Amino acid sequence: MSFDHSLLTYLIAALGGYALGSIPFGLILTKLAGKGDVRDIGSGNIGATNVLRTGSKALAVGTLVCDVLKGLVPTLIAKSWGLDVAMIAGFFALLGHNWPVWLNFKGGKGVATYIGVLAGLHLPVAAMFCATWLVVALVFKISSLSALVAAALTPVAVFVLGIPALVVPLCITTIIIFWKHRENIQRLMRGEEAKINLRKS
């Protein structure tokens, strides 16, 4: 009986995480603001970095906050049932953002949502991710490179912090982040990756 209850709990966590994660806030906010379809500009991505290319910092910040929350909220809620359930909810929130059913499975790259998931699982790890992202961004001014370096160091951080239960799951999420950034990686290797531009208003 407890086994059935565990399966139901995991299923609810997965479905709830995916449902929240799949809400395309970048697309919704830009359309509500009269900026059109964010998928028609820049990289075509629905995340905050591409929303910034609309010229609105406010919309980019709004998208960033909402995308973080849709990873944080389901993870925190599920955490009351245990770390394993929280990992399921967070993982599916990331999948929902990256492959939302509402947009024919063409979503974002998951960085902001991943930060939310990390914050829900273990706040110091999320802080490490953000600090790493910021340092790399300040030095190289390339958002994708910052995300890749931070994601690569995250499993190392949880190992050093002595949280073995998170090492393998975060290795998997790191692979997902790298997969979603495969085109960025190719441009980085060619020296063609766009740099962060905050001068537009």
C-alpha positions in Angstrom: 0.0 0.0 0.0 2.8 2.4 0.8 4.4 1.5 -2.6 1.2 2.6 -4.4 1.2 5.8 -2.3 4.8 6.5 -3.3 4.0 6.0 -7.0 1.0 8.4 -6.7 3.1 11.0 -4.9 5.9 10.8 -7.6 3.3 11.0 -10.3 1.7 14.1 -8.8 5.1 15.7 -8.3 6.0 15.0 -11.9 2.8 16.2 -13.4 2.7 19.3 -11.2 6.3 20.1 -11.9 5.8 19.8 -15.6 2.6 21.8 -15.6 4.2 24.7 -13.8 7.4 24.5 -15.7 5.8 24.5 -19.1 4.1 27.9 -18.6 5.9 30.1 -21.3 6.2 33.3 -19.3 8.6 34.9 -21.7 6.1 34.5 -24.5 3.1 35.5 -22.4 4.7 38.7 -21.0 6.1 39.9 -24.3 2.7 39.4 -26.0 0.9 41.2 -23.2 3.4 44.1 -23.5 2.7 44.4 -27.2 6.2 43.2 -28.2 4.9 40.5 -30.4 6.1 36.9 -30.4 9.5 36.6 -28.8 10.1 33.4 -30.9 10.3 35.7 -33.9 13.4 37.6 -32.7 17.0 36.8 -31.8 17.5 33.1 -31.0 13.8 32.4 -31.0 14.1 31.3 -27.4 11.4 32.1 -24.8 13.9 32.7 -22.0 14.9 36.0 -20.3 18.1 36.5 -22.4 16.1 36.5 -25.7 13.3 38.6 -24.1 16.0 41.2 -23.4 16.4 41.5 -27.2 13.0 43.0 -27.4 14.7 46.1 -25.9 12.8 45.9 -22.6 14.9 45.2 -19.4 11.7 45.1 -17.4 10.2 42.3 -19.5 13.5 40.4 -19.3 13.6 40.7 -15.5 9.9 39.7 -15.2 10.6 36.6 -17.3 13.6 35.8 -15.3 11.7 36.0 -12.0 8.8 34.0 -13.3 11.0 31.3 -14.8 12.9 31.0 -11.5 9.7 30.7 -9.5 8.3 28.0 -11.7 11.2 25.8 -10.7 11.3 26.9 -7.1 7.6 26.6 -6.3 7.0 22.9 -7.3 10.3 21.9 -5.8 9.6 23.6 -2.4 6.0 22.2 -2.3 7.2 18.6 -3.1 10.1 18.9 -0.6 7.6 18.5 2.2 7.2 14.9 1.1 11.0 14.3 0.9 14.1 15.3 -1.1 13.4 12.5 -3.6 10.0 13.9 -4.4 11.4 17.4 -4.6 14.0 16.2 -7.1 11.2 14.6 -9.3 9.1 17.8 -9.2 12.1 20.0 -10.0 13.3 17.7 -12.8 10.0 17.8 -14.5 9.7 21.5 -14.0 12.9 21.8 -16.0 11.6 19.4 -18.6 8.4 21.4 -18.8 10.3 24.7 -19.5 12.6 23.1 -22.0 9.9 21.0 -23.8 6.5 22.5 -23.2 3.6 20.6 -24.8 1.8 23.9 -25.5 4.6 25.1 -27.8 5.1 21.8 -29.7 7.9 20.9 -27.2 10.0 23.9 -28.3 10.8 25.8 -25.1 13.7 27.6 -23.4 17.1 26.4 -22.3 16.2 26.0 -18.6 18.8 28.1 -16.8 16.5 30.3 -14.8 14.2 27.4 -14.0 17.2 25.3 -13.0 18.2 28.1 -10.5 14.8 27.9 -9.0 15.0 24.1 -8.7 18.4 24.4 -7.0 17.1 27.0 -4.6 14.3 24.7 -3.6 16.7 21.7 -3.2 19.6 23.5 -1.5 19.9 27.3 -1.4 23.7 27.4 -1.0 24.1 25.4 -4.3 21.8 27.9 -6.0 23.8 30.8 -4.7 27.0 29.1 -5.9 25.4 28.7 -9.4 24.4 32.4 -9.5 27.8 33.6 -8.2 29.6 31.5 -10.8 27.3 32.8 -13.6 27.9 36.4 -12.5 31.7 36.1 -12.4 31.9 34.4 -15.8 29.4 36.9 -17.2 31.4 39.9 -15.9 34.6 38.5 -17.4 33.4 37.3 -20.7 30.0 39.0 -21.1 28.5 35.8 -22.7 25.4 34.5 -21.1 25.6 30.9 -22.5 29.2 30.5 -21.4 28.2 31.6 -17.9 25.4 29.1 -17.7 27.5 26.2 -19.0 30.4 26.9 -16.5 27.9 27.2 -13.6 26.0 24.1 -14.6 29.2 22.1 -15.0 30.4 23.1 -11.5 27.0 22.4 -9.8 27.5 18.6 -9.3 31.0 19.2 -8.0 29.6 21.7 -5.5 27.0 19.3 -4.1 29.7 16.6 -3.8 32.0 19.0 -1.9 29.1 20.1 0.3 28.5 16.4 1.1 25.1 15.9 -0.5 25.6 12.6 -2.4 21.9 12.2 -3.1 22.0 15.2 -5.4 25.2 14.4 -7.4 23.7 12.0 -10.0 20.4 13.9 -10.5 22.4 17.2 -11.0 24.8 15.5 -13.4 21.8 14.6 -15.5 20.4 18.1 -15.4 23.8 19.4 -16.3 23.8 17.2 -19.4 20.3 18.6 -20.3 21.6 22.1 -19.9 24.5 21.3 -22.2 22.3 19.6 -24.7 19.9 22.6 -24.9 23.0 24.9 -25.4 24.6 22.7 -28.1 24.2 25.4 -30.8 25.6 28.0 -28.4 28.6 25.6 -27.8 29.2 25.5 -31.5 29.1 29.2 -31.8 31.4 29.5 -28.8 33.9 27.2 -30.5 33.8 29.4 -33.6 34.0 32.6 -31.6 30.7 33.8 -32.9 28.5 33.7 -29.7 26.6 37.0 -29.0 27.6 38.9 -26.0 25.3 40.4 -23.3 24.0 43.8 -24.3 22.4 45.9 -21.6 22.5 49.2 -23.4 19.2 48.8 -25.2 16.3 50.5 -23.4 
